[in-house]
Amino acid sequence: MAKKEVRVNAVNPADVPTKICRKVLKTEDDYEKYYETTGPMHLLHERNVTAREVANAVVFLASDRATMITGTRLNVDGGRVIAGQ
């Protein structure tokens, strides 16, 4: 795809706390417990990944600032992958 100036990248987001996740996790306690332990950055910032942060990564990869980035998987997960979660 490079010959056609097409870059191919992927954004791998963490679970973002949403109304749908609340339904899947059944109870408020399950929901809170799950999101309190979702990655190293949570411990630092005491919050989880937001939909805006995921969108910012997508916008960056689609922008002219990322013209030499291709074949990349960008984790927007607060460190969950490196923590083995």
PyMOL Python script that loads the backbone (N, CA, C, O; Angstrom):
from pymol import cmd

cmd.read_pdbstr("""\
ATOM      1  N   MET A   1       0.819  -1.201   0.000  1.00  0.00           N
ATOM      2  CA  MET A   1       0.000   0.000   0.000  1.00  0.00           C
ATOM      3  C   MET A   1       0.864   1.266   0.000  1.00  0.00           C
ATOM      4  O   MET A   1       0.383   2.348  -0.336  1.00  0.00           O
ATOM      5  N   ALA A   2       2.127   1.128   0.375  1.00  0.00           N
ATOM      6  CA  ALA A   2       3.001   2.301   0.437  1.00  0.00           C
ATOM      7  C   ALA A   2       3.149   2.975  -0.928  1.00  0.00           C
ATOM      8  O   ALA A   2       3.247   4.200  -1.008  1.00  0.00           O
ATOM      9  N   LYS A   3       3.166   2.186  -1.989  1.00  0.00           N
ATOM     10  CA  LYS A   3       3.296   2.770  -3.325  1.00  0.00           C
ATOM     11  C   LYS A   3       2.126   3.679  -3.658  1.00  0.00           C
ATOM     12  O   LYS A   3       2.249   4.579  -4.488  1.00  0.00           O
ATOM     13  N   LYS A   4       1.008   3.446  -3.021  1.00  0.00           N
ATOM     14  CA  LYS A   4      -0.184   4.277  -3.233  1.00  0.00           C
ATOM     15  C   LYS A   4      -0.333   5.317  -2.129  1.00  0.00           C
ATOM     16  O   LYS A   4      -1.374   5.962  -2.005  1.00  0.00           O
ATOM     17  N   GLU A   5       0.730   5.475  -1.320  1.00  0.00           N
ATOM     18  CA  GLU A   5       0.755   6.426  -0.207  1.00  0.00           C
ATOM     19  C   GLU A   5      -0.327   6.158   0.828  1.00  0.00           C
ATOM     20  O   GLU A   5      -0.894   7.079   1.416  1.00  0.00           O
ATOM     21  N   VAL A   6      -0.598   4.882   1.036  1.00  0.00           N
ATOM     22  CA  VAL A   6      -1.574   4.473   2.052  1.00  0.00           C
ATOM     23  C   VAL A   6      -0.808   3.896   3.234  1.00  0.00           C
ATOM     24  O   VAL A   6      -0.003   2.978   3.077  1.00  0.00           O
ATOM     25  N   ARG A   7      -1.063   4.433   4.398  1.00  0.00           N
ATOM     26  CA  ARG A   7      -0.464   3.917   5.627  1.00  0.00           C
ATOM     27  C   ARG A   7      -1.485   3.030   6.319  1.00  0.00           C
ATOM     28  O   ARG A   7      -2.682   3.319   6.318  1.00  0.00           O
ATOM     29  N   VAL A   8      -0.998   1.947   6.909  1.00  0.00           N
ATOM     30  CA  VAL A   8      -1.892   1.013   7.583  1.00  0.00           C
ATOM     31  C   VAL A   8      -1.438   0.884   9.030  1.00  0.00           C
ATOM     32  O   VAL A   8      -0.349   0.382   9.304  1.00  0.00           O
ATOM     33  N   ASN A   9      -2.265   1.333   9.936  1.00  0.00           N
ATOM     34  CA  ASN A   9      -1.973   1.285  11.367  1.00  0.00           C
ATOM     35  C   ASN A   9      -3.217   0.823  12.108  1.00  0.00           C
ATOM     36  O   ASN A   9      -4.317   0.803  11.556  1.00  0.00           O
ATOM     37  N   ALA A  10      -3.025   0.457  13.354  1.00  0.00           N
ATOM     38  CA  ALA A  10      -4.157   0.031  14.180  1.00  0.00           C
ATOM     39  C   ALA A  10      -4.057   0.681  15.550  1.00  0.00           C
ATOM     40  O   ALA A  10      -2.961   0.886  16.072  1.00  0.00           O
ATOM     41  N   VAL A  11      -5.188   0.999  16.120  1.00  0.00           N
ATOM     42  CA  VAL A  11      -5.259   1.499  17.489  1.00  0.00           C
ATOM     43  C   VAL A  11      -5.928   0.412  18.318  1.00  0.00           C
ATOM     44  O   VAL A  11      -7.037  -0.025  18.013  1.00  0.00           O
ATOM     45  N   ASN A  12      -5.240  -0.015  19.365  1.00  0.00           N
ATOM     46  CA  ASN A  12      -5.754  -1.048  20.259  1.00  0.00           C
ATOM     47  C   ASN A  12      -6.142  -0.389  21.582  1.00  0.00           C
ATOM     48  O   ASN A  12      -5.288  -0.188  22.446  1.00  0.00           O
ATOM     49  N   PRO A  13      -7.401  -0.059  21.744  1.00  0.00           N
ATOM     50  CA  PRO A  13      -7.813   0.622  22.978  1.00  0.00           C
ATOM     51  C   PRO A  13      -8.076  -0.345  24.112  1.00  0.00           C
ATOM     52  O   PRO A  13      -8.375  -1.519  23.896  1.00  0.00           O
ATOM     53  N   ALA A  14      -7.959   0.164  25.309  1.00  0.00           N
ATOM     54  CA  ALA A  14      -8.412  -0.575  26.485  1.00  0.00           C
ATOM     55  C   ALA A  14      -9.930  -0.513  26.516  1.00  0.00           C
ATOM     56  O   ALA A  14     -10.551   0.227  25.754  1.00  0.00           O
ATOM     57  N   ASP A  15     -10.510  -1.289  27.396  1.00  0.00           N
ATOM     58  CA  ASP A  15     -11.948  -1.149  27.618  1.00  0.00           C
ATOM     59  C   ASP A  15     -12.190   0.239  28.184  1.00  0.00           C
ATOM     60  O   ASP A  15     -11.578   0.628  29.179  1.00  0.00           O
ATOM     61  N   VAL A  16     -13.061   0.965  27.564  1.00  0.00           N
ATOM     62  CA  VAL A  16     -13.411   2.307  28.030  1.00  0.00           C
ATOM     63  C   VAL A  16     -14.706   2.192  28.822  1.00  0.00           C
ATOM     64  O   VAL A  16     -15.691   1.660  28.310  1.00  0.00           O
ATOM     65  N   PRO A  17     -14.726   2.683  30.064  1.00  0.00           N
ATOM     66  CA  PRO A  17     -15.951   2.581  30.866  1.00  0.00           C
ATOM     67  C   PRO A  17     -17.134   3.254  30.167  1.00  0.00           C
ATOM     68  O   PRO A  17     -17.123   4.464  29.938  1.00  0.00           O
ATOM     69  N   THR A  18     -18.132   2.475  29.839  1.00  0.00           N
ATOM     70  CA  THR A  18     -19.321   2.971  29.158  1.00  0.00           C
ATOM     71  C   THR A  18     -20.566   2.326  29.755  1.00  0.00           C
ATOM     72  O   THR A  18     -20.469   1.429  30.593  1.00  0.00           O
ATOM     73  N   LYS A  19     -21.713   2.779  29.327  1.00  0.00           N
ATOM     74  CA  LYS A  19     -22.972   2.181  29.781  1.00  0.00           C
ATOM     75  C   LYS A  19     -23.056   0.718  29.381  1.00  0.00           C
ATOM     76  O   LYS A  19     -23.584  -0.101  30.134  1.00  0.00           O
ATOM     77  N   ILE A  20     -22.540   0.380  28.206  1.00  0.00           N
ATOM     78  CA  ILE A  20     -22.572  -1.012  27.751  1.00  0.00           C
ATOM     79  C   ILE A  20     -21.733  -1.887  28.679  1.00  0.00           C
ATOM     80  O   ILE A  20     -22.150  -2.990  29.030  1.00  0.00           O
ATOM     81  N   CYS A  21     -20.561  -1.409  29.079  1.00  0.00           N
ATOM     82  CA  CYS A  21     -19.721  -2.180  29.997  1.00  0.00           C
ATOM     83  C   CYS A  21     -20.430  -2.394  31.330  1.00  0.00           C
ATOM     84  O   CYS A  21     -20.319  -3.462  31.932  1.00  0.00           O
ATOM     85  N   ARG A  22     -21.147  -1.396  31.782  1.00  0.00           N
ATOM     86  CA  ARG A  22     -21.907  -1.551  33.036  1.00  0.00           C
ATOM     87  C   ARG A  22     -22.891  -2.705  32.927  1.00  0.00           C
ATOM     88  O   ARG A  22     -23.061  -3.465  33.880  1.00  0.00           O
ATOM     89  N   LYS A  23     -23.540  -2.844  31.780  1.00  0.00           N
ATOM     90  CA  LYS A  23     -24.505  -3.924  31.579  1.00  0.00           C
ATOM     91  C   LYS A  23     -23.813  -5.283  31.559  1.00  0.00           C
ATOM     92  O   LYS A  23     -24.314  -6.247  32.138  1.00  0.00           O
ATOM     93  N   VAL A  24     -22.670  -5.360  30.896  1.00  0.00           N
ATOM     94  CA  VAL A  24     -21.942  -6.627  30.780  1.00  0.00           C
ATOM     95  C   VAL A  24     -21.413  -7.079  32.136  1.00  0.00           C
ATOM     96  O   VAL A  24     -21.452  -8.269  32.451  1.00  0.00           O
ATOM     97  N   LEU A  25     -20.921  -6.143  32.939  1.00  0.00           N
ATOM     98  CA  LEU A  25     -20.334  -6.495  34.225  1.00  0.00           C
ATOM     99  C   LEU A  25     -21.378  -6.679  35.329  1.00  0.00           C
ATOM    100  O   LEU A  25     -21.024  -6.957  36.475  1.00  0.00           O
ATOM    101  N   LYS A  26     -22.623  -6.532  35.000  1.00  0.00           N
ATOM    102  CA  LYS A  26     -23.766  -6.852  35.859  1.00  0.00           C
ATOM    103  C   LYS A  26     -23.983  -5.918  37.042  1.00  0.00           C
ATOM    104  O   LYS A  26     -25.024  -5.266  37.120  1.00  0.00           O
ATOM    105  N   THR A  27     -23.031  -5.836  37.958  1.00  0.00           N
ATOM    106  CA  THR A  27     -23.272  -5.029  39.158  1.00  0.00           C
ATOM    107  C   THR A  27     -22.308  -3.853  39.217  1.00  0.00           C
ATOM    108  O   THR A  27     -21.255  -3.872  38.580  1.00  0.00           O
ATOM    109  N   GLU A  28     -22.665  -2.855  39.965  1.00  0.00           N
ATOM    110  CA  GLU A  28     -21.810  -1.680  40.144  1.00  0.00           C
ATOM    111  C   GLU A  28     -20.487  -2.080  40.798  1.00  0.00           C
ATOM    112  O   GLU A  28     -19.438  -1.534  40.454  1.00  0.00           O
ATOM    113  N   ASP A  29     -20.528  -3.023  41.734  1.00  0.00           N
ATOM    114  CA  ASP A  29     -19.298  -3.481  42.389  1.00  0.00           C
ATOM    115  C   ASP A  29     -18.353  -4.151  41.397  1.00  0.00           C
ATOM    116  O   ASP A  29     -17.145  -3.916  41.431  1.00  0.00           O
ATOM    117  N   ASP A  30     -18.904  -4.995  40.505  1.00  0.00           N
ATOM    118  CA  ASP A  30     -18.081  -5.647  39.485  1.00  0.00           C
ATOM    119  C   ASP A  30     -17.440  -4.595  38.588  1.00  0.00           C
ATOM    120  O   ASP A  30     -16.261  -4.677  38.245  1.00  0.00           O
ATOM    121  N   TYR A  31     -18.233  -3.623  38.224  1.00  0.00           N
ATOM    122  CA  TYR A  31     -17.781  -2.548  37.332  1.00  0.00           C
ATOM    123  C   TYR A  31     -16.632  -1.775  37.979  1.00  0.00           C
ATOM    124  O   TYR A  31     -15.584  -1.585  37.362  1.00  0.00           O
ATOM    125  N   GLU A  32     -16.825  -1.336  39.199  1.00  0.00           N
ATOM    126  CA  GLU A  32     -15.796  -0.552  39.893  1.00  0.00           C
ATOM    127  C   GLU A  32     -14.537  -1.378  40.114  1.00  0.00           C
ATOM    128  O   GLU A  32     -13.432  -0.881  39.897  1.00  0.00           O
ATOM    129  N   LYS A  33     -14.678  -2.618  40.537  1.00  0.00           N
ATOM    130  CA  LYS A  33     -13.530  -3.484  40.798  1.00  0.00           C
ATOM    131  C   LYS A  33     -12.729  -3.712  39.513  1.00  0.00           C
ATOM    132  O   LYS A  33     -11.499  -3.665  39.526  1.00  0.00           O
ATOM    133  N   TYR A  34     -13.425  -3.955  38.415  1.00  0.00           N
ATOM    134  CA  TYR A  34     -12.764  -4.189  37.131  1.00  0.00           C
ATOM    135  C   TYR A  34     -11.954  -2.970  36.707  1.00  0.00           C
ATOM    136  O   TYR A  34     -10.789  -3.095  36.329  1.00  0.00           O
ATOM    137  N   TYR A  35     -12.560  -1.813  36.769  1.00  0.00           N
ATOM    138  CA  TYR A  35     -11.874  -0.616  36.291  1.00  0.00           C
ATOM    139  C   TYR A  35     -10.860  -0.055  37.278  1.00  0.00           C
ATOM    140  O   TYR A  35     -10.044   0.787  36.904  1.00  0.00           O
ATOM    141  N   GLU A  36     -10.893  -0.499  38.523  1.00  0.00           N
ATOM    142  CA  GLU A  36      -9.875  -0.057  39.478  1.00  0.00           C
ATOM    143  C   GLU A  36      -8.562  -0.794  39.273  1.00  0.00           C
ATOM    144  O   GLU A  36      -7.536  -0.390  39.820  1.00  0.00           O
ATOM    145  N   THR A  37      -8.579  -1.857  38.502  1.00  0.00           N
ATOM    146  CA  THR A  37      -7.380  -2.676  38.346  1.00  0.00           C
ATOM    147  C   THR A  37      -7.012  -2.879  36.885  1.00  0.00           C
ATOM    148  O   THR A  37      -6.502  -3.940  36.523  1.00  0.00           O
ATOM    149  N   THR A  38      -7.259  -1.889  36.041  1.00  0.00           N
ATOM    150  CA  THR A  38      -7.063  -2.109  34.615  1.00  0.00           C
ATOM    151  C   THR A  38      -5.737  -1.613  34.066  1.00  0.00           C
ATOM    152  O   THR A  38      -5.601  -1.516  32.846  1.00  0.00           O
ATOM    153  N   GLY A  39      -4.781  -1.303  34.870  1.00  0.00           N
ATOM    154  CA  GLY A  39      -3.478  -0.965  34.320  1.00  0.00           C
ATOM    155  C   GLY A  39      -2.655  -0.043  35.187  1.00  0.00           C
ATOM    156  O   GLY A  39      -3.177   0.635  36.072  1.00  0.00           O
ATOM    157  N   PRO A  40      -1.343  -0.025  34.921  1.00  0.00           N
ATOM    158  CA  PRO A  40      -0.418   0.785  35.709  1.00  0.00           C
ATOM    159  C   PRO A  40      -0.733   2.277  35.716  1.00  0.00           C
ATOM    160  O   PRO A  40      -0.557   2.934  36.742  1.00  0.00           O
ATOM    161  N   MET A  41      -1.192   2.820  34.601  1.00  0.00           N
ATOM    162  CA  MET A  41      -1.481   4.255  34.564  1.00  0.00           C
ATOM    163  C   MET A  41      -2.671   4.596  35.454  1.00  0.00           C
ATOM    164  O   MET A  41      -2.789   5.720  35.942  1.00  0.00           O
ATOM    165  N   HIS A  42      -3.547   3.624  35.662  1.00  0.00           N
ATOM    166  CA  HIS A  42      -4.669   3.867  36.567  1.00  0.00           C
ATOM    167  C   HIS A  42      -4.145   4.177  37.968  1.00  0.00           C
ATOM    168  O   HIS A  42      -4.665   5.058  38.652  1.00  0.00           O
ATOM    169  N   LEU A  43      -3.111   3.447  38.386  1.00  0.00           N
ATOM    170  CA  LEU A  43      -2.539   3.676  39.711  1.00  0.00           C
ATOM    171  C   LEU A  43      -1.975   5.085  39.843  1.00  0.00           C
ATOM    172  O   LEU A  43      -2.063   5.698  40.907  1.00  0.00           O
ATOM    173  N   LEU A  44      -1.397   5.593  38.762  1.00  0.00           N
ATOM    174  CA  LEU A  44      -0.814   6.933  38.773  1.00  0.00           C
ATOM    175  C   LEU A  44      -1.882   8.023  38.710  1.00  0.00           C
ATOM    176  O   LEU A  44      -1.840   8.986  39.475  1.00  0.00           O
ATOM    177  N   HIS A  45      -2.833   7.867  37.801  1.00  0.00           N
ATOM    178  CA  HIS A  45      -3.818   8.918  37.544  1.00  0.00           C
ATOM    179  C   HIS A  45      -5.170   8.684  38.217  1.00  0.00           C
ATOM    180  O   HIS A  45      -6.025   9.569  38.228  1.00  0.00           O
ATOM    181  N   GLU A  46      -5.357   7.491  38.774  1.00  0.00           N
ATOM    182  CA  GLU A  46      -6.619   7.120  39.426  1.00  0.00           C
ATOM    183  C   GLU A  46      -7.817   7.299  38.504  1.00  0.00           C
ATOM    184  O   GLU A  46      -8.871   7.783  38.917  1.00  0.00           O
ATOM    185  N   ARG A  47      -7.638   6.904  37.260  1.00  0.00           N
ATOM    186  CA  ARG A  47      -8.723   6.918  36.288  1.00  0.00           C
ATOM    187  C   ARG A  47      -8.364   5.961  35.170  1.00  0.00           C
ATOM    188  O   ARG A  47      -7.255   5.427  35.137  1.00  0.00           O
ATOM    189  N   ASN A  48      -9.272   5.745  34.276  1.00  0.00           N
ATOM    190  CA  ASN A  48      -9.049   4.830  33.161  1.00  0.00           C
ATOM    191  C   ASN A  48      -8.977   5.582  31.847  1.00  0.00           C
ATOM    192  O   ASN A  48      -9.179   6.795  31.792  1.00  0.00           O
ATOM    193  N   VAL A  49      -8.687   4.848  30.801  1.00  0.00           N
ATOM    194  CA  VAL A  49      -8.630   5.407  29.454  1.00  0.00           C
ATOM    195  C   VAL A  49     -10.002   5.962  29.081  1.00  0.00           C
ATOM    196  O   VAL A  49     -11.034   5.357  29.372  1.00  0.00           O
ATOM    197  N   THR A  50      -9.991   7.114  28.438  1.00  0.00           N
ATOM    198  CA  THR A  50     -11.251   7.718  28.005  1.00  0.00           C
ATOM    199  C   THR A  50     -11.425   7.552  26.494  1.00  0.00           C
ATOM    200  O   THR A  50     -10.460   7.319  25.766  1.00  0.00           O
ATOM    201  N   ALA A  51     -12.644   7.675  26.052  1.00  0.00           N
ATOM    202  CA  ALA A  51     -12.925   7.611  24.621  1.00  0.00           C
ATOM    203  C   ALA A  51     -12.172   8.720  23.881  1.00  0.00           C
ATOM    204  O   ALA A  51     -11.727   8.516  22.752  1.00  0.00           O
ATOM    205  N   ARG A  52     -12.030   9.867  24.496  1.00  0.00           N
ATOM    206  CA  ARG A  52     -11.300  10.986  23.875  1.00  0.00           C
ATOM    207  C   ARG A  52      -9.835  10.621  23.655  1.00  0.00           C
ATOM    208  O   ARG A  52      -9.262  10.971  22.623  1.00  0.00           O
ATOM    209  N   GLU A  53      -9.225   9.927  24.604  1.00  0.00           N
ATOM    210  CA  GLU A  53      -7.824   9.536  24.454  1.00  0.00           C
ATOM    211  C   GLU A  53      -7.642   8.540  23.300  1.00  0.00           C
ATOM    212  O   GLU A  53      -6.654   8.598  22.569  1.00  0.00           O
ATOM    213  N   VAL A  54      -8.592   7.645  23.151  1.00  0.00           N
ATOM    214  CA  VAL A  54      -8.552   6.706  22.025  1.00  0.00           C
ATOM    215  C   VAL A  54      -8.716   7.482  20.711  1.00  0.00           C
ATOM    216  O   VAL A  54      -7.985   7.251  19.748  1.00  0.00           O
ATOM    217  N   ALA A  55      -9.672   8.391  20.687  1.00  0.00           N
ATOM    218  CA  ALA A  55      -9.900   9.204  19.485  1.00  0.00           C
ATOM    219  C   ALA A  55      -8.672  10.045  19.146  1.00  0.00           C
ATOM    220  O   ALA A  55      -8.344  10.207  17.971  1.00  0.00           O
ATOM    221  N   ASN A  56      -7.994  10.579  20.149  1.00  0.00           N
ATOM    222  CA  ASN A  56      -6.786  11.374  19.894  1.00  0.00           C
ATOM    223  C   ASN A  56      -5.714  10.546  19.192  1.00  0.00           C
ATOM    224  O   ASN A  56      -5.013  11.053  18.317  1.00  0.00           O
ATOM    225  N   ALA A  57      -5.585   9.285  19.566  1.00  0.00           N
ATOM    226  CA  ALA A  57      -4.608   8.410  18.918  1.00  0.00           C
ATOM    227  C   ALA A  57      -4.971   8.182  17.453  1.00  0.00           C
ATOM    228  O   ALA A  57      -4.100   8.188  16.583  1.00  0.00           O
ATOM    229  N   VAL A  58      -6.249   7.984  17.189  1.00  0.00           N
ATOM    230  CA  VAL A  58      -6.713   7.788  15.816  1.00  0.00           C
ATOM    231  C   VAL A  58      -6.449   9.040  14.985  1.00  0.00           C
ATOM    232  O   VAL A  58      -5.953   8.953  13.862  1.00  0.00           O
ATOM    233  N   VAL A  59      -6.779  10.196  15.538  1.00  0.00           N
ATOM    234  CA  VAL A  59      -6.567  11.468  14.828  1.00  0.00           C
ATOM    235  C   VAL A  59      -5.079  11.667  14.549  1.00  0.00           C
ATOM    236  O   VAL A  59      -4.705  12.092  13.456  1.00  0.00           O
ATOM    237  N   PHE A  60      -4.235  11.364  15.525  1.00  0.00           N
ATOM    238  CA  PHE A  60      -2.792  11.500  15.320  1.00  0.00           C
ATOM    239  C   PHE A  60      -2.322  10.619  14.163  1.00  0.00           C
ATOM    240  O   PHE A  60      -1.628  11.099  13.267  1.00  0.00           O
ATOM    241  N   LEU A  61      -2.691   9.339  14.172  1.00  0.00           N
ATOM    242  CA  LEU A  61      -2.228   8.434  13.126  1.00  0.00           C
ATOM    243  C   LEU A  61      -2.749   8.827  11.747  1.00  0.00           C
ATOM    244  O   LEU A  61      -2.107   8.537  10.738  1.00  0.00           O
ATOM    245  N   ALA A  62      -3.896   9.479  11.698  1.00  0.00           N
ATOM    246  CA  ALA A  62      -4.459   9.924  10.416  1.00  0.00           C
ATOM    247  C   ALA A  62      -3.905  11.275   9.970  1.00  0.00           C
ATOM    248  O   ALA A  62      -4.173  11.718   8.853  1.00  0.00           O
ATOM    249  N   SER A  63      -3.140  11.923  10.830  1.00  0.00           N
ATOM    250  CA  SER A  63      -2.666  13.279  10.539  1.00  0.00           C
ATOM    251  C   SER A  63      -1.348  13.295   9.783  1.00  0.00           C
ATOM    252  O   SER A  63      -0.693  12.267   9.613  1.00  0.00           O
ATOM    253  N   ASP A  64      -0.977  14.487   9.335  1.00  0.00           N
ATOM    254  CA  ASP A  64       0.306  14.689   8.659  1.00  0.00           C
ATOM    255  C   ASP A  64       1.490  14.538   9.617  1.00  0.00           C
ATOM    256  O   ASP A  64       2.632  14.423   9.171  1.00  0.00           O
ATOM    257  N   ARG A  65       1.234  14.536  10.906  1.00  0.00           N
ATOM    258  CA  ARG A  65       2.311  14.347  11.882  1.00  0.00           C
ATOM    259  C   ARG A  65       2.780  12.893  11.936  1.00  0.00           C
ATOM    260  O   ARG A  65       3.823  12.593  12.516  1.00  0.00           O
ATOM    261  N   ALA A  66       2.017  12.007  11.339  1.00  0.00           N
ATOM    262  CA  ALA A  66       2.352  10.587  11.381  1.00  0.00           C
ATOM    263  C   ALA A  66       2.641  10.037   9.983  1.00  0.00           C
ATOM    264  O   ALA A  66       2.417   8.855   9.724  1.00  0.00           O
ATOM    265  N   THR A  67       3.130  10.876   9.095  1.00  0.00           N
ATOM    266  CA  THR A  67       3.302  10.469   7.697  1.00  0.00           C
ATOM    267  C   THR A  67       4.302   9.338   7.503  1.00  0.00           C
ATOM    268  O   THR A  67       4.230   8.632   6.496  1.00  0.00           O
ATOM    269  N   MET A  68       5.216   9.146   8.418  1.00  0.00           N
ATOM    270  CA  MET A  68       6.201   8.065   8.280  1.00  0.00           C
ATOM    271  C   MET A  68       5.895   6.894   9.225  1.00  0.00           C
ATOM    272  O   MET A  68       6.752   6.040   9.453  1.00  0.00           O
ATOM    273  N   ILE A  69       4.704   6.857   9.761  1.00  0.00           N
ATOM    274  CA  ILE A  69       4.310   5.753  10.639  1.00  0.00           C
ATOM    275  C   ILE A  69       3.372   4.835   9.865  1.00  0.00           C
ATOM    276  O   ILE A  69       2.303   5.249   9.416  1.00  0.00           O
ATOM    277  N   THR A  70       3.791   3.585   9.719  1.00  0.00           N
ATOM    278  CA  THR A  70       2.940   2.590   9.072  1.00  0.00           C
ATOM    279  C   THR A  70       3.280   1.216   9.638  1.00  0.00           C
ATOM    280  O   THR A  70       4.405   0.971  10.073  1.00  0.00           O
ATOM    281  N   GLY A  71       2.313   0.343   9.627  1.00  0.00           N
ATOM    282  CA  GLY A  71       2.522  -1.002  10.160  1.00  0.00           C
ATOM    283  C   GLY A  71       2.604  -1.027  11.669  1.00  0.00           C
ATOM    284  O   GLY A  71       3.217  -1.926  12.244  1.00  0.00           O
ATOM    285  N   THR A  72       1.998  -0.060  12.311  1.00  0.00           N
ATOM    286  CA  THR A  72       2.091   0.081  13.761  1.00  0.00           C
ATOM    287  C   THR A  72       0.777  -0.262  14.443  1.00  0.00           C
ATOM    288  O   THR A  72      -0.306   0.038  13.940  1.00  0.00           O
ATOM    289  N   ARG A  73       0.900  -0.894  15.593  1.00  0.00           N
ATOM    290  CA  ARG A  73      -0.252  -1.104  16.478  1.00  0.00           C
ATOM    291  C   ARG A  73      -0.014  -0.241  17.707  1.00  0.00           C
ATOM    292  O   ARG A  73       0.921  -0.474  18.472  1.00  0.00           O
ATOM    293  N   LEU A  74      -0.851   0.737  17.885  1.00  0.00           N
ATOM    294  CA  LEU A  74      -0.702   1.680  18.987  1.00  0.00           C
ATOM    295  C   LEU A  74      -1.662   1.304  20.112  1.00  0.00           C
ATOM    296  O   LEU A  74      -2.881   1.384  19.964  1.00  0.00           O
ATOM    297  N   ASN A  75      -1.084   0.895  21.238  1.00  0.00           N
ATOM    298  CA  ASN A  75      -1.905   0.546  22.397  1.00  0.00           C
ATOM    299  C   ASN A  75      -2.261   1.801  23.169  1.00  0.00           C
ATOM    300  O   ASN A  75      -1.379   2.550  23.590  1.00  0.00           O
ATOM    301  N   VAL A  76      -3.531   2.028  23.352  1.00  0.00           N
ATOM    302  CA  VAL A  76      -4.020   3.135  24.178  1.00  0.00           C
ATOM    303  C   VAL A  76      -4.767   2.456  25.324  1.00  0.00           C
ATOM    304  O   VAL A  76      -5.995   2.380  25.343  1.00  0.00           O
ATOM    305  N   ASP A  77      -3.981   1.971  26.267  1.00  0.00           N
ATOM    306  CA  ASP A  77      -4.555   1.085  27.272  1.00  0.00           C
ATOM    307  C   ASP A  77      -4.047   1.332  28.687  1.00  0.00           C
ATOM    308  O   ASP A  77      -4.315   0.542  29.592  1.00  0.00           O
ATOM    309  N   GLY A  78      -3.325   2.413  28.879  1.00  0.00           N
ATOM    310  CA  GLY A  78      -2.839   2.718  30.217  1.00  0.00           C
ATOM    311  C   GLY A  78      -1.833   1.716  30.737  1.00  0.00           C
ATOM    312  O   GLY A  78      -1.611   1.639  31.945  1.00  0.00           O
ATOM    313  N   GLY A  79      -1.211   0.939  29.846  1.00  0.00           N
ATOM    314  CA  GLY A  79      -0.199  -0.020  30.256  1.00  0.00           C
ATOM    315  C   GLY A  79      -0.713  -1.416  30.532  1.00  0.00           C
ATOM    316  O   GLY A  79       0.028  -2.253  31.047  1.00  0.00           O
ATOM    317  N   ARG A  80      -1.967  -1.687  30.200  1.00  0.00           N
ATOM    318  CA  ARG A  80      -2.529  -3.007  30.484  1.00  0.00           C
ATOM    319  C   ARG A  80      -1.756  -4.127  29.791  1.00  0.00           C
ATOM    320  O   ARG A  80      -1.534  -5.180  30.389  1.00  0.00           O
ATOM    321  N   VAL A  81      -1.345  -3.919  28.550  1.00  0.00           N
ATOM    322  CA  VAL A  81      -0.646  -4.972  27.812  1.00  0.00           C
ATOM    323  C   VAL A  81       0.673  -5.321  28.495  1.00  0.00           C
ATOM    324  O   VAL A  81       0.981  -6.497  28.690  1.00  0.00           O
ATOM    325  N   ILE A  82       1.452  -4.302  28.859  1.00  0.00           N
ATOM    326  CA  ILE A  82       2.749  -4.592  29.485  1.00  0.00           C
ATOM    327  C   ILE A  82       2.591  -5.152  30.887  1.00  0.00           C
ATOM    328  O   ILE A  82       3.504  -5.797  31.404  1.00  0.00           O
ATOM    329  N   ALA A  83       1.447  -4.913  31.506  1.00  0.00           N
ATOM    330  CA  ALA A  83       1.199  -5.453  32.846  1.00  0.00           C
ATOM    331  C   ALA A  83       0.588  -6.856  32.768  1.00  0.00           C
ATOM    332  O   ALA A  83       0.322  -7.482  33.794  1.00  0.00           O
ATOM    333  N   GLY A  84       0.368  -7.339  31.548  1.00  0.00           N
ATOM    334  CA  GLY A  84      -0.180  -8.678  31.383  1.00  0.00           C
ATOM    335  C   GLY A  84      -1.654  -8.794  31.674  1.00  0.00           C
ATOM    336  O   GLY A  84      -2.132  -9.865  32.049  1.00  0.00           O
ATOM    337  N   GLN A  85      -2.385  -7.704  31.508  1.00  0.00           N
ATOM    338  CA  GLN A  85      -3.820  -7.725  31.816  1.00  0.00           C
ATOM    339  C   GLN A  85      -4.645  -7.830  30.574  1.00  0.00           C
ATOM    340  O   GLN A  85      -5.873  -7.860  30.649  1.00  0.00           O
TER     341      GLN A  85
END
""", "prot")
cmd.dss("prot")
cmd.show_as("cartoon", "prot")
cmd.util.cbc("prot")
cmd.orient("prot")
